[in-house]
Structures are given as structure tokens and as C-alpha cells.
Amino acid sequence: MENAKLTLNGQEYEFPVIVGSESEIGIDFTSLRAKTKAIAFDPGYGNTGSCESAITYIDGEQGILRYRGYPIEQIAALASFTEVCYLLIYGHLPQHDQLREFERQITHHTLIHEDMKKALDAYPSTAHPMAILAAMVISLSGYYHEADDADTINLNIIRLLAKMPTIAAFSYKHSMGHPYIYPRNDLSYTANFLNMMFNLPTMDYHVPDVLERALNLLLILHADHEQNCSTSTVRMVGSSRAGLFASIGSGVCALWGPLHGGANQEVIEMLEMIRDDGGNYRKYVDMAKDKNSDFRLMGFGHRVYRNFDPRARILKTSADEVLDALGVDDPLLDIAKNLEAVALEDPYFVERKLYPNVDFYSGIIYRAMGIPTNMFTVMFAIGRLPGWIAQWKEMRQDKHTRIARPRQIYTGEQERPFVPIFQR
Ligand code: ACO
């Protein structure tokens, strides 16, 4: 493809064009400042490619999402979450033996150091589980040595995949004042997590298949989404050569915000507010359109999708199935569907191409599964973990990686003399 041409102050500059495997086009501006002394100004990075990546492909206009080339619809219907972890992290689907060995390794690293439990115990029971999760993930670097050789990195990847559900379930048990339920090696990744969440020493609890299947689906749908806010954070922190645990702990923090992974909690709180207010959808749609109001329809809109988020489409169908199978009749599901129908006919949402995103229906399924609302973003983090790991690993292995360091356009005062207020 021909070079891109830029004219600045009457002078023409040329920049190479790079083309991705799905024909996406990027203008390579790495020499922009050196050639022109200007920088590319793009707050929020909506037009900026920060890396080349072979992990996840999204076409936001068409509503397409693929992990390593496999369509999300097929993966969601046919794969297990651990298979998806392997696929994302190692780049190919595992053979049967490779998957068994991968699962065996994860199963044997699920315990956390007993001293970490003491740190967890010190949190107030009201602490948000995302605060505990972020702190504990970063704390792992205090317990498990981090070095840059491939074997240590791989061991820490296994440790992180194994221990994150334990930390998450323990944070829930702590908030309830319940005893911790230790991981069990005879259970699958998802069943083990659900057992740690819902079992008690006084009970003879068996994880229902329907819960295991629903969790498998939810985790798969959250597993990667290319250069979103939390993943870019993981890459940015990791670009300074910070270790895996610190980089992913930072990703957990970025995910927590209500415009990103925190939206799943906000969606349920919004639906409850609408229910408690008599179910007047129109009022809330109008509020979301009102530029004088801070209110937004949570779970609506996406930076990349200008069409249905394919994950939301799958979850909408699954919400009906899971609630039916669990015998749950949740009025919030009807409110969500009605709200979606009202919004999708409203010119404001139509013109801006605002559709439900993954967070719109996920909370309703989590709620039916008995997961408390303040754990929803933690669930998202467990799902996104393999994506963060894969992206961190890819970034570290990419010989073009430089420390992430954007520039700015300075708008402050020009140089002026400092006049002391005190005579010293
Ligand atoms: N409700 C009402 N209006 C909205 C919404 C919404 N949910 N989302 C976007 N808009 C409007 C904006 O006000 C803006 O209108 P304008 O052009 O008149 O100024 C226009 O649509 C474009 O929106 P931006 O904020 O510029 O879009 P951006 O790409 O920066 O933000 C985001 C995307 C953060 C997801 C936004 O749509 C939003 O806040 N949604 C609600 C929160 C949410 O659901 N987040 C989860 C995203 S998915 C995920 O992270 C897993």
C-alpha cells in the first residue's frame, strides 16, 4: 500500500502504512515527531494503535469478536474456560494431553500462602472485594519470586490462574464472616470456584451443573477484548518491566471503574432503581439523553462496537436459559429487556449506535447464580485474567516494545519569575 502523506506548514511528509491480517489499516507514526516536531493528539486513544497483536480480533461495525481466529459464538458453545485460557496464552488450542497437564498444574497451585490469609483477615468486612483482589494480586509478588526467565514466568502464569479464584472466593467469605473453604483438586476450575464461594463446613454442597455451565460461558465471554482500558493498563505497567503480578493487579484496578468492568454492578443497581421507582423506563432513557444529567444507561454503548456487542447477544439468550434452569423469576430481566427495547427505538441511541454491551445481561445471570452484586466485577476479572496474561506475555516477547510514554500538548502558564511570599 502507498505511503500516507501529511502536509504540515506547507511541507509534505510520508509515513508508512501497515496492514493487519484482516485488512485493518494503520499509519505508522513512529517517526512523526522526529520528522515534523508535531505529535499525534488523540485523547482516550480512540484512533491510536498501541501495538500489533495476534490475540483477539474485533470488528466493531460488524459485531465480530474472535479469539486467535475462532469466532466467539463457536468458542462459547463448544469450549471450556481452561481451554480458552490455553488458547489465548499459548496461541493455539491444546491437544488433549496438553489440556489435562495444564489443568493439573493449575489445580495444584490453587492454595494461597497462609500468611496472605492473615492480610485478607485484616480488611474490614465491608471492604469492596475489588480492593482486596487488586491488593492480593500485587501481594503475590511478595510470596512468589518474579524473574524474567521463561520458566519462572510460566510458573507465575499458572500460579496466577490458579490463585485468583481462591483470593476472590476468600474475599467473599471474609465479607460474610464465614470460614474460608479451601480449594479442592477433584473439581473443575469453575466448580472449584463455586464450591469455595457457596459451600460451608456445615453443608453437603454439590455444585449444580447449570451453575458450572453458566460460569464457564460467562468467563469465556470475558476472556479477552484486545486493547481495552484494563488490558492497556496491564501493557502500560508491564512496559516499564514491572512484573506479572504488579501489572495484572493494575489491570484489576482499571477494570473496577464504572465505565469499564464496574458497569456490571452499576447495571443491576440501575435496574433496581428503575424497579423501585415504579418501572418507568422512559424516564431513565430521557435522563440518559439529558446532557445536564450525569446519568448514563449503564451497560449501553461501547468504544469499539457500533453494532450489537456479540457477547451481549449470547448473554441475552443465556439469561433466559439460566434463569429457567434455576427456576428463578427475576423482574429485573424483564426491566432490562423493556429498557433495551425502548432505548433501541429512540433516535438518540439509534443515531449514536448505542447497543447493550457485555455488562448489560451478565449481572442478571450472576444474580440468579447467587453471586452478590459487589462481586460482579471480581467475576469479570477472573474471566479477563487469561487475556491480560496473554497480552502481557505478547508485549514482553515483542522486540518492538518500548516503555509506554505518551506525550501531551501543554496548556499551562508560560515561563514566569517566581516571587517568594516570605523573605528567607
Ligand atoms: N447512555 C447515554 N449516552 C451515552 C451512553 C450511555 N450509556 N454511552 C455513550 N453515550 C453518548 C455520549 O454521551 C456521547 O454523546 P454525544 O456525542 O452527544 O456527546 C456519545 O454517546 C458517544 O459516547 P462517548 O462517551 O464519546 O463514547 P466512548 O467511546 O468514549 O465511551 C463508554 C464508551 C464508556 C462504554 C460509554 O458508552 C459509557 O459510558 N457506557 C456506559 C458504561 C458502560 O456500560 N461501560 C461498560 C463498557 S463495556 C466494558 O468495559 C466491558
Boltz pocket constraint, residues with backbone or C-beta under 6 A from the ligand:
constraints:
  - pocket:
      binder: B
      contacts: [[A, 44], [A, 258], [A, 259], [A, 260], [A, 261], [A, 263], [A, 288], [A, 289], [A, 295], [A, 296], [A, 297], [A, 298], [A, 299], [A, 300], [A, 301], [A, 302], [A, 303], [A, 304], [A, 352], [A, 354], [A, 357], [A, 358], [A, 359]]
      max_distance: 6.0
